[in-house]
Amino acid sequence: MPFTNEDATIIDSIISRYPRKRSAIMPLLHFAQARDGYVTKESIETIAQKLDLETAEVTAVASFYTQYKREPVGEYHVGVCINTLCAVMGGDAIYEGLKEHLGIENNCTTKDGKVSLERIECNAACDYAPVVMTNWEFYDNQTVQSAKDLVDGMRNGNPPAPTRGPNKLPTWRENSAVLAGISDGRFGEGVSAGEPSLLGLKLSKEGK
């Protein structure tokens, strides 16, 4: 899909935030995902042109970070942490249960285009293990059944709200826009750092 004048205006506004244009590579890649659902060849070429870079330089960033997808993903991209703590707390069972429930493998999408599934090495939320993320929003202390209920809600158009974060689960494209620095007006909604995350700080203040 060709870039529009509106797209060009947004791209220019993102670039203008940075003293060095090349620093805008990552937010522009997120904007590309917000626009197309994934990072297309055309997007890479446009970003390179806008930043006076070679396409190989933009491709290097897009291929290094796992948040950038080179193929379409679901409207709701589900990442199940299978790193050590989440795994022993049930992450492996959740991942296997979702594969069977959805009928897809790792980095694949359901036929209706609603849900894609990915094994994640760490969601940086060990205090809430096992953790599932959808479009980079947290679903804490999950079980096999709660994870199945979660993806069923996504496919039915009524996903539960994240455990922490906005009051409504954004779609993949909506959160990609947020990661590009485009406000969705939901800043401050929901819980950010919960009690388990703040326990160490509390104990240090108590001198323990």
ROTOR-687984 format. One record per residue: residue number from 1; z, y, x of N, C-alpha, C in turn. Coordinates in Angstrom, 3 decimals. Atoms other than C-alpha are relative to their C-alpha. Last residue first. Layout:
% residues N
ATOM   pos        nup     nnorth      neast       caup    canorth     caeast        cup     cnorth      ceast
ATOM   NUM          Z          Y          X          Z          Y          X          Z          Y          X
...
END
This chain:
% residues 208
ATOM   pos        nup     nnorth      neast       caup    canorth     caeast        cup     cnorth      ceast
ATOM   208     -0.143      1.455     -0.121     56.287     -5.290     14.945     -1.092     -0.562      0.904
ATOM   207     -0.516      0.359     -1.316     56.722     -1.547     15.350      0.163     -1.472      0.212
ATOM   206     -1.392      0.427      0.195     56.357     -0.784     11.651      0.646     -0.434      1.305
ATOM   205     -0.762     -1.182      0.398     53.252      1.254     12.432      1.474     -0.335     -0.204
ATOM   204     -0.150     -0.841     -1.193     51.858     -1.728     14.354      0.816      1.247     -0.315
ATOM   203     -1.012      0.579     -0.878     52.571     -3.997     11.397      0.219      0.849      1.236
ATOM   202     -1.304     -0.140      0.642     50.661     -1.746      8.986      1.115     -0.509      0.911
ATOM   201     -0.379     -1.415     -0.098     47.692     -1.447     11.347      1.393      0.216     -0.582
ATOM   200     -0.346     -0.264     -1.398     47.560     -5.237     11.685      0.449      1.436      0.202
ATOM   199     -1.307      0.583     -0.306     47.703     -5.650      7.898      0.429      0.293      1.434
ATOM   198     -0.928     -1.044     -0.429     44.869     -3.201      7.209      1.358     -0.549      0.439
ATOM   197      0.579     -0.749     -1.112     42.061     -5.735      7.020      0.987      0.999      0.581
ATOM   196      0.072      0.843     -1.198     44.150     -8.129      4.906     -0.552      0.744      1.224
ATOM   195     -1.296      0.260     -0.636     45.076     -5.271      2.525     -0.094     -0.911      1.221
ATOM   194     -1.055      0.580      0.816     41.522     -4.162      1.742      1.246     -0.319      0.804
ATOM   193     -0.860      0.876     -0.795     39.261     -1.773      3.624      1.149     -0.497     -0.863
ATOM   192      0.647      0.142     -1.309     36.520     -0.375      1.390      0.794     -0.983      0.850
ATOM   191     -0.949      0.158     -1.109     37.465     -0.767     -2.269     -0.783     -0.107      1.293
ATOM   190     -0.603      1.282     -0.327     35.135      0.522     -4.976      0.965      0.054      1.171
ATOM   189     -0.299      0.937      1.077     32.991      3.621     -5.040      0.708     -1.243      0.548
ATOM   188     -1.384     -0.080      0.449     33.346      6.192     -2.271      0.344     -0.930     -1.139
ATOM   187     -0.977     -0.098     -1.077     29.655      6.764     -1.760      1.409      0.150     -0.577
ATOM   186     -1.094      0.945      0.250     27.705      5.666     -4.810      1.064      0.046      1.089
ATOM   185     -1.053     -0.596      0.822     25.368      8.652     -5.001      1.197     -0.895     -0.231
ATOM   184      0.178      0.490      1.375     22.387      6.638     -3.789      1.097      0.528     -0.922
ATOM   183     -1.189      0.214      0.823     22.130      8.611     -0.562     -0.362     -0.515     -1.384
ATOM   182      0.316     -0.644      1.277     19.050      8.159      1.626      1.138     -0.316     -0.969
ATOM   181     -0.678     -1.285      0.079     20.205      7.420      5.169     -0.285      0.776     -1.268
ATOM   180      0.896     -0.996     -0.583     17.758      4.628      5.958      0.616      1.394     -0.042
ATOM   179     -0.053      0.195     -1.449     20.613      2.203      5.338     -0.951      0.938      0.737
ATOM   178     -1.303     -0.513     -0.442     20.854      3.649      1.818      0.113     -0.113      1.520
ATOM   177      0.095     -1.462      0.036     17.124      3.071      1.307      1.304      0.637      0.472
ATOM   176      0.804     -0.361     -1.166     17.534     -0.544      2.424     -0.162      1.515      0.075
ATOM   175     -0.896     -0.092     -1.148     20.347     -0.781     -0.102     -0.757      0.274      1.294
ATOM   174     -0.940     -1.117      0.165     17.995      0.099     -2.943      0.921      0.136      1.196
ATOM   173      0.704     -1.253     -0.301     15.254     -2.196     -1.653      0.937      1.202     -0.120
ATOM   172      0.370     -0.027     -1.418     17.542     -5.227     -1.499     -0.658      1.333      0.362
ATOM   171      1.043      0.940     -0.391     18.980     -4.461     -4.926     -0.264      0.135      1.491
ATOM   170      1.348     -0.546     -0.155     22.275     -2.656     -5.343     -0.998     -1.102      0.334
ATOM   169      0.727      0.519     -1.150     25.328     -4.558     -6.657     -1.398      0.624      0.080
ATOM   168      1.143      0.791      0.449     27.287     -2.345     -9.022     -0.787     -0.439      1.215
ATOM   167     -0.400      0.650      1.251     30.746     -0.845     -8.501     -1.109     -0.861     -0.594
ATOM   166      0.374     -0.658      1.257     29.872     -0.061     -4.905      0.385     -0.822     -1.225
ATOM   165      1.227     -0.776      0.005     31.833     -1.488     -1.970     -0.317      0.554     -1.372
ATOM   164     -0.239     -1.318     -0.591     34.339     -4.305     -1.691     -1.320      0.746      0.010
ATOM   163     -1.454     -0.040     -0.137     34.381     -7.443     -3.824      0.450      1.331      0.558
ATOM   162     -0.569      0.450     -1.274     30.789     -6.733     -4.779      1.518      0.085      0.000
ATOM   161     -0.153     -1.088     -0.968     30.006     -6.328     -8.481      0.556     -0.560      1.306
ATOM   160     -1.335     -0.591     -0.082     28.926     -9.479    -10.291      0.018      1.132      1.023
ATOM   159     -0.834      0.463     -1.111     25.163     -9.972    -10.714      1.385      0.633     -0.038
ATOM   158     -1.343     -0.536      0.211     23.664     -9.456    -14.186      0.940     -0.461      1.109
ATOM   157      0.025     -1.451      0.073     19.897     -9.870    -14.008      1.348      0.648     -0.207
ATOM   156     -0.043     -0.392      1.407     19.962    -13.570    -14.879     -0.005      1.517     -0.178
ATOM   155      1.242      0.469      0.622     18.809    -14.536    -11.378     -0.062      0.376     -1.471
ATOM   154      1.140     -0.739     -0.555     21.525    -12.403     -9.845     -1.290     -0.385     -0.708
ATOM   153     -0.049     -1.344      0.556     24.178    -13.837    -12.149     -1.154      0.854      0.494
ATOM   152      0.459      0.124      1.393     23.113    -17.354    -11.193     -0.010      1.367     -0.676
ATOM   151      1.464      0.008     -0.015     23.421    -16.326     -7.533     -0.575     -0.188     -1.401
ATOM   150      0.529     -1.263     -0.513     27.056    -15.305     -8.036     -1.524      0.020     -0.054
ATOM   149     -0.075     -0.954      1.105     27.972    -18.277    -10.208     -0.609      1.341      0.404
ATOM   148      1.029      0.406      0.970     26.734    -20.558     -7.427     -0.022      0.948     -1.191
ATOM   147      1.283     -0.380     -0.589     28.819    -18.611     -4.912     -1.160     -0.393     -0.912
ATOM   146      0.134     -1.449      0.190     31.870    -18.870     -7.184     -1.317      0.499      0.585
ATOM   145      0.285     -0.342      1.392     31.330    -22.636     -7.428     -0.180      1.499     -0.197
ATOM   144      1.335      0.483      0.360     31.031    -23.260     -3.696     -0.350      0.426     -1.417
ATOM   143      0.001      1.456      0.102     34.033    -21.050     -3.049     -1.429     -0.427     -0.326
ATOM   142      0.875      0.741      0.901     34.197    -17.449     -1.897      0.278     -1.501      0.006
ATOM   141     -0.771      1.162      0.452     37.058    -15.513     -0.379     -0.776     -0.850     -1.001
ATOM   140     -1.053      0.597     -0.824     35.066    -12.282     -0.175      0.593     -1.253     -0.634
ATOM   139     -0.640      0.845      1.009     31.735    -11.108     -1.597      0.984     -0.878      0.758
ATOM   138     -0.943      1.098     -0.183     30.668     -8.232      0.623      0.401     -0.701     -1.302
ATOM   137     -1.243     -0.291      0.713     27.529     -6.092      0.354      0.880     -1.251      0.013
ATOM   136     -0.994     -0.553     -0.928     24.808     -6.451      3.005      1.255      0.496     -0.707
ATOM   135      0.545     -1.325     -0.322     22.042     -7.097      0.424      1.010      0.812      0.803
ATOM   134      1.270     -0.163      0.714     24.246     -9.971     -0.683     -0.479      1.422      0.208
ATOM   133      0.491     -1.369      0.170     26.992    -11.096      1.676     -1.301     -0.034     -0.795
ATOM   132      1.431     -0.032      0.320     29.015    -14.294      1.411     -0.392      1.464     -0.124
ATOM   131      0.644     -1.196      0.525     32.408    -14.614      3.081     -1.490     -0.235     -0.240
ATOM   130      1.426     -0.075     -0.345     34.681    -17.582      3.675     -0.712      1.128     -0.761
ATOM   129      0.797      1.227     -0.061     36.773    -15.984      4.973      0.361     -0.969     -1.135
ATOM   128      0.289      0.374      1.384     38.301    -12.645      3.973     -0.800     -1.304     -0.081
ATOM   127     -1.249     -0.054      0.759     40.036    -11.774      7.246     -0.194     -0.351     -1.464
ATOM   126     -0.735      1.255     -0.149     36.923    -12.997      9.077      1.294     -0.014     -0.814
ATOM   125     -1.017     -0.117      1.051     34.864    -10.087      7.736      0.873     -1.250      0.005
ATOM   124     -1.036     -0.935     -0.460     32.406     -9.387     10.537      1.060      0.247     -1.082
ATOM   123      0.052     -1.147      0.896     29.563    -11.129      8.641      1.081      1.027      0.324
ATOM   122     -1.278     -0.682      0.221     29.007    -13.589     11.453     -0.218      1.193     -0.904
ATOM   121     -0.962      0.432     -1.015     26.373    -16.218     12.241      1.352      0.691     -0.138
ATOM   120     -0.428     -1.135     -0.813     24.484    -15.720      8.994      1.069     -0.467      0.979
ATOM   119     -1.216      0.329     -0.757     22.521    -18.566      7.383      0.325      1.184      0.900
ATOM   118      0.012     -0.034     -1.471     20.000    -16.977      5.038      1.353     -0.442      0.547
ATOM   117     -1.207      0.562     -0.613     19.057    -17.400      1.382     -0.131     -0.006      1.517
ATOM   116      0.335      0.661     -1.256     16.606    -15.543     -0.848      1.308     -0.341      0.704
ATOM   115     -1.023      0.289     -1.003     17.176    -14.754     -4.506     -0.623     -0.633      1.238
ATOM   114     -1.290     -0.659      0.190     15.128    -13.106     -7.262      0.942     -0.147      1.193
ATOM   113     -0.106     -1.168     -0.869     11.536    -13.871     -6.329      1.345      0.699     -0.049
ATOM   112     -0.001     -1.200      0.841     11.108    -16.189     -9.337      0.154      1.281      0.812
ATOM   111      1.336     -0.259      0.534     10.045    -18.984     -6.988     -0.067      1.245     -0.872
ATOM   110      0.257      0.736      1.244     13.326    -18.772     -5.090     -1.353      0.422     -0.585
ATOM   109     -0.258     -0.756      1.219     13.095    -17.332     -1.585     -0.308     -0.857     -1.219
ATOM   108      0.984      0.207      1.066     13.309    -18.966      1.847      0.473      0.713     -1.264
ATOM   107      1.040     -1.035     -0.054     15.087    -17.920      5.030     -1.138     -0.262     -0.989
ATOM   106     -0.339     -1.233     -0.690     17.085    -21.175      5.128     -1.205      0.934      0.089
ATOM   105     -0.549      0.163     -1.337     15.947    -23.769      2.606      0.335      1.366      0.588
ATOM   104      0.708     -0.655     -1.107     15.400    -23.572     -1.142      0.711     -0.287      1.318
ATOM   103      1.192      0.776     -0.348     16.284    -25.550     -4.279     -0.834      0.637      1.098
ATOM   102      1.190     -0.854      0.106     18.645    -22.869     -5.576     -1.296     -0.754      0.288
ATOM   101     -0.011     -0.668      1.302     21.568    -25.210     -6.290     -1.278      0.813     -0.223
ATOM   100      0.278      0.990      1.041     20.832    -27.498     -3.343     -0.151      0.672     -1.362
ATOM    99      1.330      0.573     -0.265     20.582    -24.665     -0.844     -0.391     -0.964     -1.109
ATOM    98      1.004     -0.950      0.470     23.524    -22.942     -2.491     -1.417     -0.497      0.260
ATOM    97     -0.011     -0.021      1.454     25.768    -25.984     -2.086     -1.048      0.941     -0.572
ATOM    96      0.665      1.220      0.462     24.752    -26.442      1.549     -0.072     -0.031     -1.527
ATOM    95      1.413     -0.078     -0.373     25.639    -22.817      2.304     -0.764     -1.222     -0.517
ATOM    94      0.640     -1.003      0.861     28.905    -22.987      0.367     -1.493      0.058      0.287
ATOM    93      0.141      0.618      1.322     29.908    -26.241      2.107     -0.685      0.963     -0.977
ATOM    92      1.043      1.026     -0.101     29.242    -24.699      5.509     -0.258     -0.643     -1.370
ATOM    91      1.321     -0.613     -0.088     31.224    -21.600      4.570     -1.132     -1.011      0.062
ATOM    90      0.861      0.397      1.106     34.268    -23.557      3.419     -1.405      0.562      0.041
ATOM    89     -0.625     -0.404      1.266     37.241    -22.356      5.471     -0.880     -0.313     -1.205
ATOM    88     -1.116      0.911      0.259     36.036    -24.351      8.495      0.717      0.341     -1.307
ATOM    87      0.461      1.384      0.136     32.667    -22.599      8.373      1.143     -0.936     -0.365
ATOM    86      0.554      0.175      1.352     34.103    -19.149      7.690     -0.418     -1.454     -0.231
ATOM    85     -1.069     -0.115      0.982     36.270    -19.444     10.802     -0.518     -0.206     -1.413
ATOM    84     -1.121      0.932     -0.085     33.581    -20.850     13.098      1.020      0.115     -1.128
ATOM    83     -0.694     -0.047     -1.278     30.432    -19.034     12.021      1.354     -0.699     -0.130
ATOM    82     -0.319      1.374     -0.414     28.644    -20.244      8.882      0.616     -0.006      1.406
ATOM    81     -0.540      0.112     -1.362     28.515    -16.899      7.083      0.368     -1.450      0.290
ATOM    80     -1.238      0.784     -0.015     26.290    -17.108      4.005      0.470     -0.144      1.432
ATOM    79     -0.324      0.501     -1.334     23.681    -14.365      3.626      1.345     -0.698     -0.017
ATOM    78     -1.341      0.552     -0.140     22.166    -13.797      0.198      0.184     -0.577      1.405
ATOM    77      0.042      0.829     -1.209     19.153    -11.518     -0.192      1.421     -0.434      0.349
ATOM    76     -1.359      0.142     -0.500     18.945    -10.229     -3.765     -0.025     -0.978      1.175
ATOM    75     -0.620     -1.236      0.480     15.533     -8.939     -4.793      1.456      0.046      0.430
ATOM    74     -0.308     -0.133      1.415     14.383    -11.836     -2.681      0.519      1.380     -0.361
ATOM    73     -1.223      0.718      0.367     12.751    -11.606      0.719      0.257      0.240     -1.476
ATOM    72     -0.765     -0.384      1.190      9.210    -10.659      1.735      1.247     -0.859     -0.188
ATOM    71      0.574      0.638      1.177      8.191    -11.432      5.343      0.829      0.407     -1.213
ATOM    70      1.442     -0.137     -0.166      8.818     -9.445      8.519     -0.774     -0.692     -1.111
ATOM    69      0.725      1.194      0.407     12.462     -8.859      7.664     -1.499      0.243      0.097
ATOM    68      1.375     -0.330      0.346     14.619     -6.319      9.459     -0.777     -1.284     -0.255
ATOM    67      0.019     -0.715      1.280     18.342     -7.022      9.287     -1.418      0.353     -0.435
ATOM    66      0.233      0.916      1.113     17.861     -9.657     11.989      0.031      0.687     -1.367
ATOM    65     -1.116     -0.063      0.938     17.430     -7.052     14.705     -0.303     -0.824     -1.252
ATOM    64     -1.276      0.280     -0.675     15.111     -7.927     17.601      1.150     -0.095     -0.995
ATOM    63     -0.138      1.445     -0.231     11.788     -8.262     15.733      1.329     -0.369      0.643
ATOM    62      0.068      0.716      1.275     11.835     -4.779     14.204      0.216     -1.496      0.165
ATOM    61     -1.232     -0.268      0.736     12.995     -3.232     17.485      0.032     -0.813     -1.296
ATOM    60     -1.107      0.563     -0.786     10.248     -4.862     19.559      1.325      0.201     -0.726
ATOM    59     -0.078      1.433      0.288      7.690     -4.111     16.835      1.169     -0.641      0.723
ATOM    58     -0.598      0.102      1.332      8.446     -0.401     17.186      0.162     -1.469     -0.388
ATOM    57     -1.371     -0.490     -0.106      7.819     -0.517     20.932      0.718     -0.098     -1.345
ATOM    56     -0.830      1.042     -0.624      4.759     -2.740     20.530      1.456      0.435      0.104
ATOM    55     -0.436      0.913      1.063      3.253     -0.217     18.092      0.900     -1.101      0.561
ATOM    54      0.912      1.132      0.139      3.201      2.276     20.954      0.515     -0.904     -1.122
ATOM    53     -0.340      1.213     -0.731      5.191      5.434     20.372     -1.130     -1.007     -0.124
ATOM    52      0.754     -0.045     -1.266      4.404      8.991     19.316      0.379     -1.162      0.912
ATOM    51     -0.968     -0.178     -1.085      7.159      8.868     16.666     -0.668      0.080      1.371
ATOM    50     -0.881     -1.131      0.279      4.891      9.407     13.646      0.925      0.313      1.182
ATOM    49      0.797     -1.231     -0.029      2.201      7.119     15.049      0.887      1.226     -0.182
ATOM    48      0.402     -0.245     -1.387      4.678      4.355     15.815     -0.768      1.311      0.130
ATOM    47     -1.196     -0.452     -0.717      6.194      4.651     12.349     -0.346      0.321      1.452
ATOM    46     -0.296     -1.358      0.449      2.756      4.433     10.740      1.200      0.575      0.739
ATOM    45      1.025     -0.890     -0.550      1.747      1.385     12.803      0.279      1.453     -0.378
ATOM    44     -0.222     -0.093     -1.441      5.007     -0.384     12.024     -0.997      0.967      0.633
ATOM    43     -1.187     -0.823     -0.219      4.626      0.404      8.347      0.265      0.191      1.479
ATOM    42      0.375     -1.388      0.261      1.064     -0.947      8.284      1.177      0.941      0.250
ATOM    41      0.760     -0.452     -1.170      2.201     -4.175      9.924     -0.383      1.461     -0.163
ATOM    40      1.403      0.402     -0.084      4.738     -4.574      7.133     -0.639      0.499      1.298
ATOM    39      0.690     -0.843     -0.976      8.512     -4.423      7.347     -1.429     -0.519      0.179
ATOM    38     -0.071      0.560     -1.349      9.962     -5.887      4.152     -0.801      0.912      0.922
ATOM    37     -0.809      1.212      0.097     10.589     -4.924      0.521      0.148     -0.725      1.317
ATOM    36      0.834      1.184      0.189      7.695     -2.454      0.548      0.786     -1.300     -0.174
ATOM    35      1.304     -0.289      0.615      9.327      0.972      0.207     -0.753     -1.267     -0.381
ATOM    34     -0.261     -0.559      1.322     12.991      0.157      0.842     -1.315      0.200     -0.756
ATOM    33     -0.450      1.096      0.857     11.903     -2.106      3.682      0.315      0.487     -1.412
ATOM    32      1.158      0.865      0.240      9.876      0.706      5.254      0.374     -1.154     -0.908
ATOM    31      0.791     -0.657      1.048     12.875      3.000      4.814     -1.236     -0.829     -0.337
ATOM    30     -0.696      0.234      1.272     14.964      0.499      6.775     -0.758      0.656     -1.149
ATOM    29      0.257      1.398      0.337     12.328      0.588      9.521      0.726     -0.379     -1.289
ATOM    28      1.356      0.060      0.550     12.510      4.378      9.446     -0.389     -1.434     -0.355
ATOM    27      0.000     -0.426      1.406     16.295      4.207      9.834     -1.394     -0.020     -0.625
ATOM    26     -0.741      0.917      0.863     15.833      2.046     12.951      0.080      0.482     -1.452
ATOM    25      0.662      1.287      0.230     13.041      3.993     14.652      0.746     -0.845     -1.034
ATOM    24      0.169      0.251      1.431     14.587      7.459     14.146     -0.617     -1.363     -0.284
ATOM    23     -1.280      0.451      0.546     15.944      7.639     17.700     -0.091     -0.338     -1.481
ATOM    22     -0.045      1.450     -0.047     12.310      7.821     18.858      1.311     -0.570     -0.546
ATOM    21      0.657      0.644      1.139     12.153     11.403     17.628      0.151     -1.511      0.002
ATOM    20      1.116      0.747     -0.577     14.727     12.695     20.089     -0.629     -0.823     -1.118
ATOM    19      0.562     -0.856     -1.055     17.007     15.448     18.752     -1.163     -0.662      0.737
ATOM    18     -0.252      0.442     -1.359     17.462     13.379     15.562     -0.624      0.941      1.033
ATOM    17     -1.437      0.126     -0.259     17.878     14.385     11.939      0.309     -0.173      1.481
ATOM    16     -0.590     -1.310     -0.317     14.294     15.691     11.704      1.490     -0.067      0.299
ATOM    15      0.238     -0.331     -1.408     12.920     12.153     11.911      0.721      1.279      0.397
ATOM    14     -0.797      0.923     -0.806     14.509     11.242      8.587     -0.140      0.337      1.479
ATOM    13     -1.401     -0.406      0.147     13.119     14.362      6.895      0.921     -0.902      0.807
ATOM    12     -0.222     -1.213     -0.799      9.644     13.660      8.306      1.457      0.448     -0.082
ATOM    11      0.059      0.377     -1.416      9.721     10.110      6.931      0.300      1.204      0.879
ATOM    10     -1.254      0.707     -0.298     10.840     11.373      3.513      0.047     -0.382      1.476
ATOM     9     -1.069     -0.997      0.038      7.993     13.906      3.419      1.338     -0.633      0.353
ATOM     8      0.098     -0.785     -1.235      5.482     11.261      4.517      1.107      1.048      0.070
ATOM     7     -0.492      0.829     -1.097      6.625      8.942      1.729      0.020      0.799      1.301
ATOM     6     -1.460      0.061      0.165      6.144     11.749     -0.808      0.631     -0.844      1.109
ATOM     5     -0.526     -1.270     -0.501      2.637     12.370      0.546      1.519      0.040     -0.115
ATOM     4      0.271     -1.173      0.834      1.927      8.697     -0.048      0.512      1.263      0.673
ATOM     3     -1.124     -0.922      0.044      1.719      5.806      2.415     -0.411      1.249     -0.773
ATOM     2      0.075     -1.200     -0.837     -1.010      3.338      1.526      1.244      0.870     -0.137
ATOM     1      0.000     -1.190      0.844      0.000      0.000      0.000      0.000      1.241      0.880
END
